[in-house]
C-alpha cells in the first residue's frame, strides 16, 4: 500500500507539471494535467489546450491510443461529466477502458461537483481522490477562488531597492532591477490571464504591458490581456496601450461616471470598456476584481505602482507577491513600494508566508503566499 501511495504521488506530481504548462491560456477553464500509466510506464500525457479545449484527458487518451486500456489515469482535477462544447471526459475515460483514475482536486463547478467521480465509479472504475490535493489546489487556485468566492487569484509584482523604493522622487524607475529579473517578469506575464496597472502607471510610464519573450507574438495564447483600472478615465487614446489595442487585447475598467466621449474614443481604438459597480476610490479595486471574475479571469498579475498595490492589499485581495529586490538604495525621498494602508495597529498588517527565494543575476526574488481561502 505504501509503495502504491508513493507511486501515486510521484505520477500526480508529473500530471501537475503538465497542468502548469497551460496556466495563463485556459481561462475561464481550469488548467488540468493528465498522464496515463500502464505497467509502471507513462503511455500518454496531456494538458488543457489554449482556450480550454481539448481537455487534458482527451489529449492524453489520444496519445496513448490502445495502450489506455487497463491503464491508470492521473488527473489533477476531477474529470468533467457534462455535455458542453465537448463530450464528458468521464465518458472518454470509460470508453478507453481505463481501469483506475487518481484525482488531485474535486471540481466545484455545479455541473461536476462530485458527479465526475460518481460517473467513473458507476462504470466500475476504481477512483482515488485527494492525492497531492494541496499542490493541485494551488495550481488551479484562481479557478477555485473564482468558483467559491467570485474573485480571481491576484498576484502582486513589485521591484524595489533594498530600502523598499520603486522610483526616485522624480518618478524615474528604469531600471531598478537587472535584465534577468526583467526577463522573469515577462515569463510571469505569460502564465497569467491578464496583467493589470492603474491609471497613474499608465500615464507616467506609457507602458506596453505585453509579454516580450522570444516566440511570444501578439497572437500567442501566452499574451496576457492588458487591463487598466481608470476610475476617472484619464488614459489617452494616443497611449501605447490604446493604439495597440487592435492587436493586443486591452481592457479599461472605469466608473459609471466616465466621460462618454472618452469612452467612445477608446472603443474606436479597440479598447474594451467595463464599468465597476462602485466608483469610489476606496472600493474600486474590490469592485474591479469582481468584474474581472465575471469576465472569466482566473489569474491576474498586478504590475502597477504604490497606490494600486495599496488598494489591493487593503481589500485583502492579494494571494501571492513576487518581490524582486535589487542590491541598491534610493533613500527616504524615493517612492515607497506601497502607499498608505491606514493600519490601526501592527497586528492589522497584511502578512504572507515566504515560500521561495531565488537569485536572478544580482537581484533576489522572494515569492510570498497567503493560505488559500476558498
C-alpha positions in Angstrom: 0.0 0.0 0.0 2.8 2.4 0.9 4.5 1.7 -2.4 1.3 2.3 -4.3 0.7 5.6 -2.5 4.3 6.7 -3.3 3.8 5.9 -6.9 0.5 7.8 -7.0 2.2 10.9 -5.5 5.1 10.7 -8.0 2.8 10.3 -11.0 0.4 13.0 -9.8 3.4 15.4 -9.5 4.1 14.7 -13.1 0.5 15.4 -14.0 0.7 18.7 -12.1 3.7 19.7 -14.0 1.6 19.1 -17.2 -1.2 21.3 -15.7 1.2 24.2 -15.1 2.0 24.3 -18.8 -1.4 25.7 -19.5 -1.5 28.4 -16.9 -2.4 31.8 -18.4 -4.0 30.3 -21.6 -7.2 28.4 -20.5 -9.4 30.9 -18.6 -12.2 30.7 -17.7 -11.5 27.0 -17.7 -9.0 25.4 -15.3 -5.6 24.2 -16.5 -5.6 20.4 -16.0 -2.9 17.8 -16.4 -3.4 14.2 -17.1 -1.0 11.2 -17.6 -1.8 7.6 -18.3 0.3 4.9 -16.7 0.4 1.3 -17.6 2.8 -1.3 -16.1 4.7 1.5 -14.4 5.3 3.4 -17.6 3.7 6.6 -18.9 1.9 5.8 -22.1 0.0 9.1 -22.6 0.1 12.7 -21.3 -1.8 15.9 -21.9 -2.8 19.2 -20.6 -5.6 21.6 -21.2 -5.1 23.4 -24.6 -5.4 27.2 -25.1 -8.9 28.4 -24.8 -9.8 25.5 -22.5 -10.1 22.7 -25.1 -9.3 20.0 -25.9 -9.2 18.9 -22.3 -6.2 17.2 -20.7 -7.8 13.8 -20.6 -8.7 13.8 -24.3 -5.1 14.8 -25.1 -3.6 12.0 -23.0 -6.0 9.4 -24.4 -5.3 10.4 -28.0 -1.6 10.0 -27.4 -2.0 6.7 -25.6 -4.3 5.1 -28.1 -4.9 1.4 -27.4 -2.4 1.5 -24.5 -5.0 3.3 -22.4 -6.9 0.1 -21.8 -6.2 -1.1 -18.3 -4.1 2.0 -17.5 -4.3 4.3 -14.5 -5.2 7.9 -15.3 -3.7 10.6 -13.0 -5.8 13.8 -13.4 -5.2 16.9 -11.4 -8.9 18.0 -11.3 -12.0 15.8 -11.2 -12.9 14.9 -14.8 -16.0 16.6 -16.2 -19.2 14.7 -16.6 -21.4 17.1 -18.5 -22.0 17.8 -22.2 -20.7 21.2 -23.3 -18.7 22.0 -26.3 -17.0 18.6 -25.9 -18.3 15.3 -24.6 -17.7 14.4 -21.0 -14.2 13.3 -20.1 -15.7 10.6 -17.9 -17.2 9.1 -21.0 -13.9 9.2 -22.8 -12.0 7.6 -19.9 -14.7 4.8 -19.7 -14.7 4.2 -23.4 -10.9 3.9 -23.5 -11.0 1.2 -20.9 -9.1 3.0 -18.2 -9.1 0.8 -15.0 -8.3 3.4 -12.4 -8.4 7.2 -12.0 -6.4 9.1 -9.4 -7.6 12.7 -8.8 -5.9 15.7 -7.2 -8.7 18.2 -6.6 -12.5 18.0 -6.7 -14.2 20.3 -9.3 -16.5 22.8 -7.6 -18.4 23.5 -10.9 -22.1 22.9 -10.3 -22.1 20.7 -13.4 -19.5 18.4 -11.9 -19.1 18.7 -8.1 -18.6 15.0 -7.4 -20.6 13.9 -10.4 -17.4 13.0 -12.3 -16.3 10.7 -9.5 -19.7 9.2 -9.3 -19.8 8.6 -13.1 -16.5 6.8 -13.0 -17.4 4.6 -10.1 -20.7 3.8 -11.8 -18.7 2.5 -14.7 -16.8 0.2 -12.3 -13.6 2.3 -12.5 -11.6 2.5 -9.3 -11.2 6.1 -8.1 -8.7 7.6 -5.7 -9.1 11.2 -4.6 -7.2 13.9 -2.8 -3.7 12.8 -4.0 -1.4 15.9 -3.6 -4.5 17.9 -3.2 -2.7 20.9 -1.7 -0.5 21.2 -4.7 -3.4 20.6 -7.1 -5.4 23.3 -5.4 -2.5 25.7 -5.7 -2.1 25.1 -9.4 -5.7 25.9 -10.0 -6.1 28.4 -7.2 -7.5 31.0 -9.5 -10.2 28.7 -10.9 -11.1 27.5 -7.4 -11.2 31.0 -5.9 -13.4 32.3 -8.7 -15.8 29.4 -8.3 -16.0 29.7 -4.5 -15.6 33.5 -3.9 -16.3 35.2 -7.2 -12.8 36.6 -7.4 -9.7 35.8 -9.4 -6.3 34.8 -7.9 -4.4 38.0 -7.7 -0.6 38.2 -7.7 1.3 41.4 -6.9 4.6 42.0 -8.6 7.0 44.6 -7.2 10.6 45.5 -8.0 12.3 47.5 -5.3 15.7 48.6 -3.9 17.0 47.3 -0.6 15.1 50.1 1.2 11.8 49.4 -0.5 11.7 52.1 -3.1 10.4 51.7 -6.6 11.4 55.0 -8.1 13.2 58.3 -7.4 11.1 61.2 -6.2 11.0 62.4 -9.9 9.4 59.1 -10.9 12.4 57.7 -12.6 12.4 53.9 -12.2 14.0 52.3 -15.3 15.7 50.2 -14.3 15.6 49.2 -10.6 16.3 45.5 -11.3 18.6 43.8 -13.9 18.0 42.0 -17.1 17.5 38.6 -15.5 14.8 39.9 -13.2 13.0 41.7 -16.0 13.1 38.6 -18.2 11.5 36.6 -15.3 8.8 39.3 -15.1 7.9 38.7 -18.7 7.8 35.0 -18.0 5.2 35.7 -15.3 3.1 37.6 -17.8 3.0 34.5 -20.0 1.5 32.5 -17.1 -1.3 34.9 -16.1 -4.6 35.6 -17.9 -4.1 39.3 -17.5 -1.6 42.0 -16.3 -3.1 45.0 -14.6 -2.0 48.5 -13.8 -3.6 51.7 -12.5 -4.1 54.9 -14.4 -1.2 56.5 -12.6 1.3 54.0 -14.0 -0.4 54.2 -17.4 0.1 58.0 -17.5 3.6 58.0 -16.0 5.2 55.2 -18.0 3.0 54.8 -21.1 3.9 51.0 -21.0 3.1 48.3 -23.5 2.4 45.6 -20.8 2.9 42.8 -23.4 4.9 39.7 -22.9 8.1 40.2 -24.9 9.7 36.8 -24.7 11.1 35.1 -27.9 8.4 33.2 -29.7 5.5 35.0 -27.9 3.9 37.2 -30.6 0.8 39.4 -30.5 -1.4 36.4 -31.3 0.2 34.0 -28.9 -2.2 32.4 -26.3 0.5 33.4 -23.7 0.0 37.1 -24.4 -2.0 38.4 -21.4 -5.0 40.7 -21.6 -3.8 44.2 -20.6 -6.0 45.9 -18.0 -6.0 49.4 -16.7 -8.0 50.5 -13.6 -9.0 54.0 -14.5 -11.9 55.3 -12.4 -11.7 58.8 -13.9 -10.8 57.6 -17.4 -7.6 59.5 -17.7 -5.9 57.2 -20.2 -5.2 58.8 -23.6 -6.5 57.4 -26.8 -3.0 58.1 -28.1 -1.2 56.0 -25.5 0.7 52.8 -26.5 -2.0 50.7 -24.7 -4.8 52.3 -26.8 -3.0 52.5 -30.1 -2.1 48.8 -29.9 -5.5 47.6 -28.7 -6.5 46.1 -32.0 -3.6 43.7 -31.9 -3.2 43.1 -28.1 -6.4 42.8 -26.1 -6.9 45.8 -23.8 -9.5 46.4 -21.2 -10.2 49.5 -19.2 -12.3 49.3 -16.0 -13.9 52.6 -15.1 -16.9 54.1 -13.3 -20.4 54.8 -14.4 -19.5 58.5 -14.3 -16.8 58.2 -17.1 -16.9 60.7 -19.9 -19.0 59.3 -22.7 -16.9 60.9 -25.4 -13.7 59.5 -23.9 -15.3 56.0 -23.8 -16.2 56.4 -27.5 -12.6 57.4 -28.4 -11.1 54.4 -26.6 -13.7 52.0 -28.0 -12.9 53.2 -31.5 -9.3 52.4 -30.9 -10.2 48.8 -30.0 -10.2 49.2 -26.2 -13.0 47.3 -24.3 -14.6 49.3 -21.5 -16.0 47.7 -18.4 -17.8 49.5 -15.6 -17.2 48.6 -11.9 -20.2 48.8 -9.6 -18.7 51.1 -7.0 -17.0 54.2 -8.4 -15.4 55.3 -5.1 -11.7 55.4 -4.6 -11.9 53.2 -1.5 -13.8 50.3 -3.0 -12.7 50.5 -6.7 -10.1 47.7 -6.6 -12.6 45.3 -4.9 -15.3 46.1 -7.4 -12.9 45.8 -10.3 -11.8 42.3 -9.1 -15.4 41.2 -9.2 -15.8 42.5 -12.8 -12.7 40.5 -13.8 -14.0 37.3 -12.3 -17.3 37.8 -14.2 -15.4 38.2 -17.4 -13.7 34.8 -16.8 -10.4 35.9 -15.4 -8.8 33.4 -13.0 -5.2 34.7 -12.7 -4.4 38.4 -12.7 -0.9 39.9 -12.3 -0.9 43.4 -10.7 2.2 45.2 -12.0 1.4 48.8 -11.1 2.6 51.4 -8.6 2.3 52.1 -4.9 -1.3 53.2 -5.0 -2.6 50.2 -6.9 -0.6 47.9 -4.6 -2.1 49.6 -1.5 -5.7 49.2 -2.9 -5.4 45.5 -3.5 -3.7 44.9 -0.1 -6.2 46.9 1.8 -9.0 44.8 0.5 -7.2 41.5 1.2 -7.3 40.6 -2.5 -3.6 39.6 -2.9 -2.9 35.9 -2.9 0.8 36.0 -3.9 3.6 38.5 -4.1 6.6 38.4 -6.4 9.1 40.7 -4.7 12.2 41.5 -6.8 14.9 43.2 -4.8 17.9 45.0 -6.2 21.2 45.5 -4.2 20.8 49.3 -4.3 19.4 52.2 -2.3 17.4 55.3 -3.2 16.7 56.8 0.2 13.7 58.1 2.1 12.8 60.7 -0.6 12.1 57.9 -3.1 8.7 56.4 -3.8 7.7 53.6 -1.5 6.6 50.3 -2.9 3.2 50.5 -1.2 1.2 53.7 -0.4 -0.6 54.2 2.9 -2.5 51.2 4.4 -4.2 53.2 7.2 -3.3 50.5 9.8 -4.6 50.9 13.3 -2.1 48.5 14.8 0.7 46.3 13.8 -1.5 43.2 14.1 -3.6 44.5 11.1 -0.6 44.4 8.8 -1.1 42.0 5.8 1.2 39.0 6.3 2.4 36.4 3.9 4.5 33.2 4.1 7.8 33.3 2.3 7.7 30.2 0.1 10.6 30.6 -2.2 13.8 32.7 -2.6 15.9 32.6 -5.8 18.7 34.7 -7.2 18.3 36.3 -10.6 21.6 37.8 -11.6 22.4 40.4 -8.9 18.8 40.6 -7.7 16.7 38.4 -5.4 13.2 37.2 -6.0 11.1 36.3 -3.0 7.8 34.6 -3.5 5.2 35.2 -0.8 1.9 33.4 -0.5 -1.2 33.6 1.7 -3.0 30.5 2.7 -5.9 29.7 0.3 -9.2 31.0 1.5 -11.6 29.1 -0.8 
